[in-house]
Amino acid sequence: MKSMSAYPSRRSMIVSTGGSVATSHPLAAQAGLQMLAQGGTAADAVIAAAAVLNVVEPMSTGIGGDAFALVYDAKTKKVRALNGSGRAPQTLHRGVFAERGLSTIPLNGVLPITVPGAVAAWESLIHAHGNLSFDKILAPAIRYARDGFAVSEIIARGWATAEAKLRLHADATSTYLPNGRAPQLGQIFRQPALAKTFEEIVAGGAETFYRGALAGRIIKALARDGAFLSSADMAAHESEWIAPATASYRGFDVYECPPNGQGLTALIALRLLEGFDLRQYAPQSAESLHLQIETMRLAFADAARYIADPVFKKVPVEGLLSEAYIAPRRRLVDMQSVGAVTAGELPISNDTVYITAVDQWGNAVSFINSLYYGFGSGVVAGDTGICMQNRGACFVLEEGHPNALEPGKRPYHTIIPCMVTKNEELWASFGVMGGFMQPQGHTQMLVNMIDYDMNPQEALDAPRYELLEPYEGKKTISLEHNESVQQQLRALGHDVVPAAVGGFGGGQIIVVQDGVSYAGSDPRKDGAAVGL
């Protein structure tokens, strides 16, 4: 593993042999490490970390949201995927929005609330790949919720920007705005209602959350606000173990969760890039970035057309990744200018948290848990301390669209974990948060490491680009690169806008070589990588 850093002002890797955890808050990373130290697996570690993040980074994640995971089993050398996304309420249909004069699904309030899948996903992951019980795994989260924690810097900033949203709902205000305002840096914040809810889950498992007393309290509270989510919707929910989507990139096998997630976007971009020699261009040069951006734009065009819930609309994953489809798409890339992008014709034949852990046995979990936008729908379910996601806003209301809202359907999902193997051995488990930034981040991380030989921390530290409004086919990009690179990209036809504060996602990664874990954590977040 190369130790030289191209960005010496930032972090070094965490190197260990007994297991590693990386996520967006130090307390969560430590909770995961505690599980590994107690003989827990990577699965136990990521769920402990996810539960703590529900407490200490509440705008980004929680049990009112969804979760996805990729799991590498060191014994079988196989990767499997877990889809923990929830479905639209059975009584919610496009006519509801037409009756209210709405042409799009709002981001706030009860209308974008879908079944929260996280708790079922946590339990499924622990039952299949864990060693520890819920009481041990949730103990750190319960302690921080009950006794309090000191609010950290970046989280305090994000919390403050959500004050207006939280004031729109009484239970959200009382839960998240003590004394009428967002907690400040260093302020001790407690959430006893969430601690009690976690204790109920310890006692009753996912059963109480979806079909028991806790479910009843959630639905009763939401019904007062006019939500469409019902007891029947909750009771019908279950997670799904599925085969991952995969594609080869320069000898590495890259795994993503298949649709209804957007991981396919990253795989399409990588398949397009594989036909070009990126090494002829300097890393972070305008030429390299132009090629990456143009292939990503093509990938997003395909994603917008094809990705949906496969139960309702067959998604041609293999066809979209086939050379017969990819080769003519590559020829659309013009190195001299920005091109127009549309989805191809197949040949006939937005905040989130990410956690990764590797345990002492070589198992790995790539895990992501989200409320979608900051504080999700902005609706808290009564006295449960549970903030409900607004994932339903990812549906469209256009009749006939693959991702059109239908009762019981899962929406297009932005949250995507990633995993990479080489010769069936685990090589990397990582993710990059940030809505539609995620497939862009996955692709940039792999280009940095595979094409440009960066170590995991360097790959995180490197400047990033972000396509803005990628599904509109627009040329607008934001990037962290210097003015010279920006001017060169403008000359090629890119619409370069100022970099947004807090943009470009936040990644976490563990790379494994010869039994040694090399972990990195994104300096754009408050997070940490830790190891045994």
C-alpha positions in Angstrom: 0.0 0.0 0.0 1.4 3.3 -1.1 2.0 5.7 1.9 2.9 8.9 0.1 0.1 11.5 0.3 -0.7 13.9 -2.5 -2.7 15.9 0.1 -0.4 16.0 3.2 -2.5 18.6 5.0 -5.3 16.1 5.5 -5.4 12.6 7.2 -3.3 9.5 7.1 -4.8 6.0 6.8 -5.7 3.9 9.9 -3.8 0.6 9.6 -4.9 -2.4 11.6 -5.1 -6.2 11.6 -8.0 -6.9 14.1 -10.8 -5.2 12.2 -11.8 -1.6 11.3 -14.8 0.7 11.2 -15.2 4.0 9.3 -18.1 6.3 9.5 -19.1 10.0 9.7 -19.0 10.5 13.5 -16.3 9.4 16.0 -18.8 8.2 18.6 -20.4 6.0 16.1 -17.1 4.6 14.8 -16.1 3.8 18.4 -19.4 2.1 19.1 -18.7 -0.2 16.1 -15.2 -0.9 17.3 -16.6 -1.8 20.7 -18.7 -4.5 19.0 -15.6 -5.9 17.2 -13.7 -5.9 20.5 -16.5 -8.0 22.1 -16.2 -10.6 19.4 -18.8 -9.1 17.2 -18.8 -9.3 13.4 -18.7 -6.5 10.8 -22.6 -6.7 10.7 -22.8 -6.1 14.5 -20.4 -3.2 14.2 -22.2 -1.3 11.4 -25.6 -1.6 13.1 -24.2 -0.3 16.4 -22.7 2.6 14.5 -25.9 3.2 12.6 -27.9 3.3 15.8 -25.5 5.9 17.4 -25.6 8.0 14.2 -29.4 8.1 14.6 -28.7 9.9 17.9 -25.7 12.1 17.1 -26.4 12.9 13.4 -30.2 12.9 13.5 -30.6 15.0 10.4 -29.1 12.3 8.2 -30.3 9.0 9.4 -32.6 7.0 11.7 -35.0 4.2 12.1 -37.6 6.3 10.4 -35.6 5.8 7.2 -34.3 3.0 4.9 -31.1 1.0 4.6 -29.1 -1.0 2.1 -26.1 -3.3 2.6 -23.5 -5.3 0.8 -22.0 -8.2 2.7 -18.7 -10.0 1.9 -18.5 -13.5 3.5 -14.9 -14.5 3.9 -15.7 -18.2 4.0 -17.7 -18.4 0.8 -15.9 -15.4 -0.8 -19.3 -14.2 -2.1 -21.1 -10.8 -2.0 -24.8 -10.5 -1.2 -27.0 -7.5 -1.1 -29.8 -6.5 1.3 -32.6 -4.2 0.2 -34.1 -2.5 3.2 -36.2 0.1 1.4 -39.8 0.6 2.2 -42.9 0.9 0.0 -45.4 3.6 -0.7 -48.6 3.4 1.3 -51.4 1.3 -0.3 -53.8 4.2 -0.2 -51.5 6.7 -1.7 -51.8 7.2 -5.5 -51.2 9.9 -8.1 -54.8 11.1 -7.9 -54.2 12.3 -4.3 -51.7 14.9 -5.7 -53.9 15.9 -8.6 -56.8 16.5 -6.2 -54.5 18.9 -4.2 -53.2 20.7 -7.3 -49.7 19.2 -6.9 -47.6 18.4 -10.0 -44.7 17.0 -7.9 -44.4 15.2 -4.6 -43.5 17.7 -1.8 -40.3 17.2 0.2 -41.9 18.0 3.6 -44.9 16.8 5.5 -46.8 13.5 5.4 -47.2 13.0 1.7 -43.6 11.8 1.0 -43.5 9.3 3.9 -43.0 5.7 2.9 -42.6 2.6 5.1 -39.4 2.9 7.1 -37.3 -0.2 6.3 -34.2 0.4 8.5 -35.2 -1.6 11.6 -36.1 -4.7 9.5 -32.8 -4.4 7.7 -30.9 -4.1 10.9 -32.5 -7.3 12.2 -32.1 -9.2 9.0 -28.4 -8.3 8.8 -27.7 -9.3 12.4 -29.6 -12.5 12.2 -27.8 -13.5 9.0 -24.3 -12.3 9.8 -24.0 -11.2 13.4 -22.7 -12.7 16.6 -24.2 -10.3 19.2 -27.7 -9.5 20.5 -29.7 -6.4 20.0 -29.2 -5.3 23.7 -25.4 -5.2 23.3 -25.5 -3.6 19.8 -28.0 -0.9 20.7 -26.5 -0.2 24.2 -24.2 2.7 23.0 -27.0 4.4 21.2 -29.3 4.1 24.1 -26.7 5.6 26.4 -26.1 8.6 24.2 -29.8 9.2 23.7 -30.6 9.0 27.4 -27.5 10.7 28.9 -26.6 13.0 26.1 -23.7 13.8 23.8 -21.8 17.0 22.8 -22.9 18.3 19.4 -20.0 18.4 16.9 -19.0 21.1 14.5 -20.3 20.0 11.1 -23.5 18.5 12.6 -24.2 21.7 14.5 -24.0 23.6 11.2 -26.4 21.2 9.4 -28.8 21.3 12.3 -29.0 25.1 12.3 -29.9 25.1 8.6 -32.9 22.9 9.3 -34.5 25.1 12.0 -37.2 26.5 9.8 -38.2 23.0 8.6 -38.4 21.6 12.1 -40.6 24.4 13.2 -43.3 23.3 10.7 -44.1 20.3 12.9 -44.8 20.4 16.6 -43.3 17.1 17.5 -40.2 17.8 15.4 -39.8 21.2 17.2 -40.1 19.7 20.7 -37.8 16.8 19.8 -35.0 18.6 17.9 -35.1 22.3 18.9 -34.5 22.5 22.7 -35.3 26.0 23.9 -36.6 26.8 20.4 -33.4 26.6 18.5 -30.9 24.0 17.1 -28.2 22.8 19.5 -24.9 24.7 19.2 -21.4 23.3 18.9 -20.5 21.6 22.2 -24.1 21.7 23.6 -25.3 18.6 25.3 -28.3 17.1 23.5 -30.5 14.4 25.0 -33.3 12.4 23.4 -35.0 10.3 26.1 -37.9 9.4 23.8 -35.6 7.8 21.3 -33.8 5.9 24.1 -37.1 4.5 25.2 -37.9 3.5 21.6 -34.6 1.7 21.2 -35.3 -0.1 24.5 -38.6 -1.3 23.0 -36.8 -2.6 20.0 -34.3 -4.5 22.2 -37.2 -6.1 24.0 -39.4 -6.8 21.0 -37.2 -6.7 17.9 -38.5 -5.6 14.5 -41.8 -7.3 15.3 -42.8 -4.5 17.7 -41.7 -1.8 15.2 -43.8 -3.2 12.4 -46.7 -5.1 14.0 -46.6 -4.5 17.7 -47.2 -1.7 20.2 -44.6 0.6 18.9 -46.0 0.3 15.4 -49.4 1.3 16.8 -48.0 4.4 18.4 -46.2 5.4 15.2 -49.3 5.0 13.0 -51.6 6.8 15.6 -49.3 9.8 15.7 -49.0 10.0 11.9 -52.7 9.6 11.4 -53.3 12.8 13.4 -51.2 14.6 10.8 -53.2 13.1 7.9 -50.5 10.6 6.8 -51.5 7.8 4.4 -49.1 5.2 6.1 -51.2 2.5 7.8 -50.8 -0.4 10.2 -51.3 -2.7 7.2 -48.5 -1.0 5.3 -46.1 -1.5 8.3 -47.2 -5.1 9.0 -46.6 -6.1 5.3 -43.0 -4.9 5.2 -39.9 -7.1 5.1 -36.4 -6.8 3.9 -35.1 -8.7 0.9 -31.8 -10.5 0.3 -30.9 -10.2 -3.4 -28.0 -10.8 -5.8 -25.9 -7.6 -6.2 -25.4 -5.9 -9.6 -21.8 -6.2 -10.7 -19.4 -5.1 -13.4 -15.7 -5.5 -14.0 -13.4 -2.5 -14.0 -9.7 -3.0 -15.0 -9.6 -6.4 -13.4 -11.6 -5.5 -10.3 -15.2 -6.7 -9.7 -17.3 -3.8 -8.5 -20.6 -4.6 -6.6 -23.6 -2.4 -6.1 -27.1 -3.0 -4.8 -29.4 -3.4 -7.9 -32.5 -1.3 -8.6 -34.5 0.2 -7.1 -31.2 1.7 -6.1 -29.0 4.0 -8.3 -25.8 1.9 -8.0 -26.3 0.8 -11.6 -25.4 4.4 -12.5 -21.9 4.0 -11.2 -21.5 0.6 -12.9 -22.6 2.1 -16.3 -20.1 5.0 -15.9 -17.3 2.6 -15.0 -18.1 0.4 -18.0 -18.0 3.5 -20.2 -14.7 4.6 -18.7 -13.0 1.2 -19.1 -12.8 1.9 -22.8 -10.6 4.9 -22.3 -7.0 5.2 -21.1 -7.3 7.6 -18.3 -3.6 7.3 -17.4 -2.7 9.3 -20.5 -4.1 12.3 -18.6 -2.8 13.7 -15.3 -5.0 13.1 -12.3 -7.4 15.9 -11.6 -6.6 17.4 -15.0 -9.3 19.1 -17.1 -8.9 16.3 -19.7 -9.4 13.5 -17.2 -12.3 15.3 -15.5 -14.0 16.0 -18.8 -14.0 12.3 -19.7 -15.3 11.3 -16.3 -18.0 13.9 -16.4 -19.2 13.1 -19.9 -19.5 9.4 -19.1 -21.3 10.1 -15.9 -23.8 12.3 -17.7 -24.5 9.4 -20.1 -24.9 7.0 -17.1 -27.4 9.3 -15.4 -29.4 9.6 -18.6 -29.8 5.8 -18.6 -30.6 5.7 -14.9 -33.4 8.2 -15.3 -35.0 6.2 -18.0 -34.6 2.6 -16.6 -34.2 2.5 -12.8 -37.3 1.7 -10.8 -38.7 -1.0 -8.5 -38.1 -4.2 -10.5 -41.3 -5.7 -9.0 -43.3 -3.2 -11.0 -41.0 -2.7 -14.0 -38.3 -5.0 -15.2 -34.9 -3.2 -15.2 -32.5 -4.6 -17.9 -29.4 -4.5 -15.7 -27.4 -7.0 -17.8 -28.4 -5.3 -21.0 -27.3 -1.9 -19.8 -23.9 -3.2 -18.8 -23.3 -5.3 -21.9 -20.6 -4.4 -24.4 -23.2 -4.3 -27.2 -24.9 -1.5 -25.4 -21.9 0.3 -23.9 -19.7 0.4 -27.0 -21.9 2.8 -29.0 -22.5 4.9 -25.9 -18.7 5.4 -25.6 -18.6 6.8 -29.1 -20.8 9.7 -28.0 -18.0 11.1 -25.8 -16.3 14.0 -27.5 -13.0 15.0 -25.9 -13.3 18.5 -27.5 -16.7 19.5 -26.2 -19.7 18.8 -24.0 -22.2 16.6 -25.7 -26.0 16.3 -25.5 -27.1 13.3 -23.5 -30.2 11.1 -23.8 -30.9 7.6 -22.7 -29.8 4.9 -25.1 -32.0 2.2 -26.8 -31.2 -1.3 -25.6 -30.3 -3.8 -28.3 -32.9 -6.5 -28.8 -32.0 -9.9 -27.4 -30.6 13.6 -1.1 -28.6 13.5 3.6 -27.4 10.1 4.4 -24.9 8.2 6.6 -22.4 5.6 5.4 -20.7 3.0 7.5 -18.2 0.3 6.6 -16.6 -2.4 8.8 -14.2 -5.3 8.4 -13.9 -7.9 11.2 -11.2 -10.1 12.5 -12.4 -13.0 10.2 -12.2 -10.9 7.0 -16.0 -10.4 6.7 -17.1 -7.0 5.5 -20.2 -4.9 5.4 -20.8 -1.8 3.3 -23.9 -0.1 4.8 -25.9 3.0 4.2 -28.9 4.3 6.2 -30.8 7.5 5.3 -33.8 9.8 5.9 -33.1 11.3 2.4 -33.2 15.1 2.9 -32.0 16.6 6.2 -34.5 15.5 8.9 -36.4 13.6 6.2 -40.1 14.7 6.0 -39.7 17.0 9.0 -42.4 14.9 10.7 -41.7 13.2 14.0 -44.0 10.3 15.0 -45.5 11.6 18.3 -43.5 10.8 21.4 -41.4 8.0 19.8 -38.4 10.3 18.8 -38.6 8.8 15.3 -38.2 11.2 12.4 -39.9 9.9 9.3 -38.1 9.8 5.9 -39.3 11.7 2.8 -38.2 9.0 0.4 -41.5 9.1 -1.5 -40.3 12.4 -3.0 -38.1 10.3 -5.3 -41.2 9.0 -7.2 -42.5 10.9 -10.2 -46.2 11.6 -11.0 -45.8 11.1 -14.7 -48.1 8.3 -15.9 -46.3 5.5 -17.5 -42.9 6.5 -16.2 -41.0 3.4 -14.7 -40.6 5.3 -11.4 -44.1 6.6 -11.3 -45.8 6.5 -7.9 -48.0 3.4 -7.4 -49.4 1.9 -4.1 -47.0 -0.6 -2.6 -44.1 0.4 -4.8 -40.5 1.2 -3.8 -39.1 4.5 -5.0 -35.9 5.1 -7.0 -33.3 5.1 -4.2 -30.3 7.3 -4.0 -28.5 5.5 -1.2 -25.9 3.0 -2.4 -23.1 1.1 -0.7 -20.2 -0.2 -2.8 -17.9 -3.2 -2.5 -15.0 -4.3 -4.6 -13.2 -7.7 -4.9 -10.2 -8.9 -6.9 -9.9 -12.6 -7.7 -12.8 -13.2 -5.2 -10.9 -11.7 -2.4 -12.2 -8.5 -0.6 -10.4 -5.5 -1.8 -12.5 -2.5 -0.7 -15.7 -1.6 1.1 -16.7 2.0 0.8 -19.4 4.6 0.1 -19.8 8.3 -0.6 -22.9 10.0 0.8 -24.9 12.8 -0.7 -28.0 12.0 -2.8 -27.2 12.0 -6.5 -23.5 12.6 -5.6 -23.2 9.0 -4.6 -22.6 7.2 -7.9 -20.4 10.2 -8.9 -18.4 9.7 -5.7 -18.1 5.9 -6.2 -16.7 6.4 -9.7 -14.3 9.1 -8.7 -13.0 7.0 -5.8 -12.3 4.0 -8.0 -10.7 6.1 -10.7 -8.4 7.7 -8.0 -7.4 4.3 -6.6 -7.3 2.1 -9.7 -6.3 4.4 -12.5 -4.2 6.9 -10.4 -2.7 4.6 -7.7 -4.0 6.7 -4.7 -4.3 5.1 -1.3 -7.7 5.1 0.3 -7.3 8.3 2.3 -5.8 10.2 -0.7 -8.7 9.0 -2.8 -11.1 10.6 -0.3 -9.0 13.8 0.1 -8.7 14.4 -3.6 -10.8 17.3 -5.1 -14.2 16.2 -6.5 -16.6 17.3 -9.2 -20.4 17.1 -8.9 -22.9 17.1 -11.7 -25.9 19.3 -10.6 -29.4 18.3 -11.7 -27.9 15.3 -13.5 -31.3 13.9 -14.6 -32.1 17.0 -16.6 -29.1 16.4 -18.9 -27.7 19.8 -18.0 -24.1 20.8 -18.3 -23.9 22.4 -14.8 -21.1 21.2 -12.6 -19.5 22.2 -9.3 -16.0 21.3 -8.4 -13.3 21.7 -5.8 -10.5 22.2 -8.3 -8.4 25.3 -9.0 -9.4 28.1 -11.2 -7.2 27.0 -14.1 -9.0 23.6 -14.3 -12.3 25.4 -14.1 -11.5 27.7 -17.0 -10.4 24.8 -19.1 -13.6 23.0 -18.5 -15.6 26.1 -19.3 -13.8 26.3 -22.6 -15.0 22.7 -23.3 -18.6 23.9 -22.8 -19.2 22.9 -19.1 -21.3 25.3 -17.1 -19.1 25.6 -14.0 -20.7 27.1 -10.9 -19.2 28.0 -7.5 -18.6 25.0 -5.1 -21.4 24.7 -2.6 -20.5 24.6 1.1 -21.0 21.1 2.4 -21.3 19.6 -1.1 -19.4 16.7 -2.7 -20.5 14.1 -0.2 -18.6 12.5 2.6 -17.0 9.1 2.1 -15.7 6.3 4.3 -13.5 3.4 3.1 -11.6 0.3 4.1 -9.2 -1.4 1.7 -7.8 -4.9 2.6 -4.5 -6.2 1.4 -2.7 -9.3 2.8 -4.9 -9.4 5.9 -4.3 -5.7 6.8 -7.0 -3.1 6.8 -6.3 0.4 5.5 -9.2 2.7 6.5 -9.9 6.3 5.6 -12.5 8.8 6.6 -13.6 11.9 4.6 -12.3 15.2 6.0 -15.5 16.8 4.7 -17.3 15.2 7.6 -16.9 15.0 11.4 -16.1 11.3 11.0 -13.3 8.9 11.9 -11.8 5.6 10.9 -10.7 3.4 13.8 -9.1 -0.1 14.1 -8.1 -2.8 16.4 
